[in-house]
Amino acid sequence: MIFALFVIGQETAFALFGCALFAASLFVYVFYQPDEVEAGEEKTRYLYLQERKEATYENLRDLNFEYKAGKLSEQDYAIQRTSLEDEAAAILAEMEQIEKARATVRKGTRPAGVRTNGGRA
């Protein structure tokens, strides 16, 4: 009888030890932060706009498909299409502004009479 209690006690202790080990492992896995974290590429406003443009064009294609499939009424189609076209136009306009600003920076526009070599001939 005493041996049976001792065996049950060992099994309980072993189970508790296993649970504690699992909990500690889980805690380390969840909260451990490595010294170097790999970061993805840095997103610029232009890249974000390109993604939005592609998503908007895809939404327009889906909208046309749903309208042709008879899932949308003429009025709903017109409203949603106008909204998506306005969004695409705004995105394209902002992308064009960014491209113009980049072109201006690349050209290195300077006021007239300013020399780049410190004023030396």
C-alpha positions as CSV (number, residue, x, y, z in Angstrom):
1,M,0.0,0.0,0.0
2,I,2.8,2.4,0.9
3,F,4.6,1.5,-2.3
4,A,1.4,2.2,-4.3
5,L,1.2,5.7,-2.8
6,F,5.0,6.3,-3.5
7,V,4.5,5.3,-7.2
8,I,1.5,7.6,-7.5
9,G,3.5,10.4,-5.9
10,Q,6.3,9.8,-8.4
11,E,4.0,9.9,-11.3
12,T,2.4,13.1,-10.0
13,A,5.8,14.7,-9.4
14,F,6.9,13.7,-12.9
15,A,3.8,15.1,-14.5
16,L,4.2,18.4,-12.5
17,F,7.8,18.6,-13.6
18,G,6.8,18.1,-17.2
19,C,4.1,20.8,-17.0
20,A,6.6,23.2,-15.4
21,L,9.2,22.5,-18.1
22,F,6.6,23.0,-20.8
23,A,5.4,26.2,-19.3
24,A,9.0,27.5,-19.0
25,S,9.7,26.6,-22.6
26,L,6.6,28.3,-23.8
27,F,7.4,31.4,-21.8
28,V,10.9,31.6,-23.3
29,Y,9.6,31.0,-26.8
30,V,6.9,33.7,-26.6
31,F,8.9,36.4,-24.9
32,Y,12.5,35.8,-26.1
33,Q,13.7,38.6,-28.4
34,P,16.8,38.0,-30.4
35,D,19.5,40.7,-30.6
36,E,19.1,41.0,-34.4
37,V,15.7,41.2,-35.8
38,E,15.3,40.8,-39.5
39,A,13.3,43.7,-40.9
40,G,11.6,43.6,-44.3
41,E,12.3,46.2,-46.9
42,E,11.4,49.7,-45.9
43,K,8.2,50.9,-47.5
44,T,8.1,54.2,-49.1
45,R,5.0,56.2,-49.9
46,Y,5.5,55.4,-53.6
47,L,5.6,51.7,-53.0
48,Y,2.5,51.9,-50.8
49,L,0.7,53.8,-53.6
50,Q,1.8,51.2,-56.2
51,E,0.2,48.5,-54.0
52,R,-3.0,50.6,-53.6
53,K,-3.1,51.2,-57.3
54,E,-2.9,47.5,-58.1
55,A,-5.5,46.7,-55.5
56,T,-7.8,49.4,-56.9
57,Y,-7.5,48.1,-60.4
58,E,-8.2,44.5,-59.2
59,N,-11.3,45.8,-57.4
60,L,-12.4,47.5,-60.6
61,R,-12.0,44.2,-62.5
62,D,-13.9,42.3,-59.9
63,L,-16.7,44.9,-59.9
64,N,-17.0,44.6,-63.7
65,F,-17.2,40.8,-63.4
66,E,-19.8,41.0,-60.8
67,Y,-21.9,43.4,-62.8
68,K,-21.7,41.3,-65.9
69,A,-22.6,38.3,-63.8
70,G,-25.8,40.1,-62.8
71,K,-24.9,40.4,-59.1
72,L,-25.1,44.2,-59.0
73,S,-27.8,46.6,-60.1
74,E,-27.0,49.4,-62.6
75,Q,-27.1,52.0,-59.9
76,D,-24.9,50.1,-57.4
77,Y,-22.4,49.4,-60.2
78,A,-22.2,53.1,-61.2
79,I,-21.7,54.3,-57.7
80,Q,-19.0,51.8,-56.8
81,R,-17.3,52.3,-60.2
82,T,-17.2,56.0,-59.7
83,S,-15.8,55.6,-56.2
84,L,-13.0,53.3,-57.4
85,E,-12.2,55.4,-60.4
86,D,-11.9,58.5,-58.1
87,E,-9.6,56.6,-55.8
88,A,-7.4,55.4,-58.7
89,A,-7.2,59.0,-60.0
90,A,-6.1,60.3,-56.6
91,I,-3.5,57.6,-56.3
92,L,-2.1,58.3,-59.8
93,A,-2.0,62.0,-59.2
94,E,0.0,61.5,-56.0
95,M,2.3,59.1,-57.7
96,E,2.9,61.7,-60.5
97,Q,3.7,64.3,-57.8
98,I,6.3,62.0,-56.2
99,E,7.8,61.2,-59.6
100,K,8.1,64.9,-60.4
101,A,9.7,65.6,-57.1
102,R,12.2,62.8,-57.7
103,A,13.0,64.1,-61.1
104,T,13.6,67.6,-59.7
105,V,16.0,66.2,-57.1
106,R,17.8,64.1,-59.7
107,K,18.3,67.1,-61.9
108,G,19.8,68.9,-59.0
109,T,18.1,72.2,-59.7
110,R,20.0,75.1,-58.3
111,P,19.4,78.8,-58.5
112,A,21.2,80.5,-61.3
113,G,24.8,81.6,-60.7
114,V,25.5,79.1,-57.9
115,R,28.6,77.1,-58.6
116,T,29.0,73.5,-57.2
117,N,32.8,73.7,-56.8
118,G,32.8,76.3,-54.0
119,G,33.1,79.3,-56.3
120,R,36.4,78.3,-57.7
121,A,37.0,78.3,-61.4
